[in-house]
Amino acid sequence: MLTTSEEKSVDSKDGFYEELEQAFDYFPKYHMKFLLEDFNAQLERENIFNPTIGNESLHNDSNDNGARIVNLQHKKNLVV
């Protein structure tokens, strides 16, 4: 049975995001970088997320993957 990334262990997720950051930092600093992936991230329509995703979320609840992608966005100064 396949599991979604939300069902993976914390260690597995930590390892993935560490590798993702290393890969992101590996490339020279271009004017724009695109990061495309289905992170199974869900963020609810909370005011706290407006600077990141606006108020256009489709979800009523946030999940761990949503929090992780927002943290990555803040660390790397990305636009979602």
Secondary structure, 3 states (H helix, E strand, C coil): CCCCHHHCCHHHHHHHHHHHHHHHHHCCCCCCCCCCCCCCCCCECCHHHHHHHCCCCCECCCCHHHHHHHHHHHHHCCCC
